[in-house]
Amino acid sequence: LVEERIPVGDMLRSVQSLSGPLLTEVRVFDVYAGSPVPAGQKSVAFGFTFQGEKTLTDEVVDAEVGRVLSRLEDEFGVRVRS
């Protein structure tokens, strides 16, 4: 969840700047505002593609997702919708 005033393109560019050897693609696949999302906020869903030279473990991918989430939290005040 993020404030409605935050441009999704800014969020996308920020995450794309994190691309590294594992995070190879970032895309927005849904933006939603309305019930049950709180007023003044929107839900933004991202899709990620990870690739490695060897089979990636859950721990490695979770760490990469955590890195992306930390960036979004710091820059845009994002919080994971539960």
Kinemage of the C-alpha trace (Angstrom):
@kinemage 1
@onewidth
@group {chain A} dominant
@subgroup {mainchain}
@vectorlist {calphas} color= white
{ca leu a 1} P 0.000 0.000 0.000
{ca val a 2} L 1.137 3.499 -0.808
{ca glu a 3} L -0.380 6.970 -0.810
{ca glu a 4} L -2.432 7.626 -3.968
{ca arg a 5} L -0.334 10.703 -4.809
{ca ile a 6} L 2.837 8.623 -5.288
{ca pro a 7} L 3.440 7.945 -9.020
{ca val a 8} L 3.730 4.239 -9.784
{ca gly a 9} L 6.340 5.050 -12.456
{ca asp a 10} L 8.608 6.541 -9.787
{ca met a 11} L 8.303 3.362 -7.739
{ca leu a 12} L 9.006 1.189 -10.769
{ca arg a 13} L 12.115 3.178 -11.741
{ca ser a 14} L 13.412 2.977 -8.178
{ca val a 15} L 13.101 -0.807 -8.117
{ca gln a 16} L 14.580 -1.130 -11.607
{ca ser a 17} L 17.649 0.740 -10.384
{ca leu a 18} L 18.222 -2.154 -7.960
{ca ser a 19} L 18.583 -4.638 -10.805
{ca gly a 20} L 21.567 -6.821 -10.307
{ca pro a 21} L 22.745 -10.298 -11.134
{ca leu a 22} L 19.558 -11.911 -9.786
{ca leu a 23} L 16.754 -9.363 -10.301
{ca thr a 24} L 16.427 -9.255 -14.076
{ca glu a 25} L 12.913 -7.874 -14.632
{ca val a 26} L 10.404 -5.759 -12.713
{ca arg a 27} L 6.853 -5.058 -13.856
{ca val a 28} L 3.671 -3.598 -12.395
{ca phe a 29} L 0.762 -5.964 -12.901
{ca asp a 30} L -1.982 -4.309 -10.851
{ca val a 31} L -2.896 -0.964 -9.328
{ca tyr a 32} L -6.080 -0.785 -7.278
{ca ala a 33} L -7.842 1.846 -5.175
{ca gly a 34} L -11.168 1.250 -3.478
{ca ser a 35} L -12.598 -0.989 -0.807
{ca pro a 36} L -10.936 -2.639 1.113
{ca val a 37} L -7.901 -0.404 0.462
{ca pro a 38} L -7.949 2.535 2.915
{ca ala a 39} L -9.044 5.919 1.538
{ca gly a 40} L -6.172 7.967 0.138
{ca gln a 41} L -4.095 4.873 -0.634
{ca lys a 42} L -3.667 2.447 -3.507
{ca ser a 43} L -2.456 -1.095 -3.779
{ca val a 44} L 0.380 -1.642 -6.250
{ca ala a 45} L 1.406 -5.187 -7.185
{ca phe a 46} L 4.805 -5.869 -8.713
{ca gly a 47} L 6.052 -8.937 -10.511
{ca phe a 48} L 9.706 -9.896 -10.469
{ca thr a 49} L 11.862 -12.218 -12.530
{ca phe a 50} L 14.955 -13.640 -10.864
{ca gln a 51} L 17.652 -15.581 -12.666
{ca gly a 52} L 20.892 -17.024 -11.431
{ca glu a 53} L 23.731 -19.136 -12.671
{ca lys a 54} L 22.515 -21.908 -10.361
{ca thr a 55} L 19.155 -22.869 -8.893
{ca leu a 56} L 17.940 -20.101 -6.588
{ca thr a 57} L 16.845 -21.011 -3.083
{ca asp a 58} L 13.863 -19.509 -1.265
{ca glu a 59} L 16.281 -17.772 1.086
{ca val a 60} L 18.132 -16.030 -1.748
{ca val a 61} L 14.923 -14.869 -3.435
{ca asp a 62} L 13.403 -13.770 -0.117
{ca ala a 63} L 16.516 -11.668 0.549
{ca glu a 64} L 16.172 -9.993 -2.867
{ca val a 65} L 12.470 -9.284 -2.283
{ca gly a 66} L 13.392 -7.871 1.135
{ca arg a 67} L 15.933 -5.569 -0.530
{ca val a 68} L 13.231 -4.290 -2.915
{ca leu a 69} L 10.731 -3.828 -0.095
{ca ser a 70} L 13.268 -1.911 1.990
{ca arg a 71} L 13.885 0.482 -0.904
{ca leu a 72} L 10.134 1.061 -1.387
{ca glu a 73} L 9.556 1.550 2.337
{ca asp a 74} L 12.416 4.050 2.620
{ca glu a 75} L 11.614 6.089 -0.479
{ca phe a 76} L 7.834 5.969 -0.652
{ca gly a 77} L 6.484 4.822 2.721
{ca val a 78} L 5.157 1.592 1.219
{ca arg a 79} L 3.778 -1.095 3.505
{ca val a 80} L 2.838 -4.648 2.634
{ca arg a 81} L -0.905 -5.197 2.479
{ca ser a 82} L -2.146 -7.924 4.784
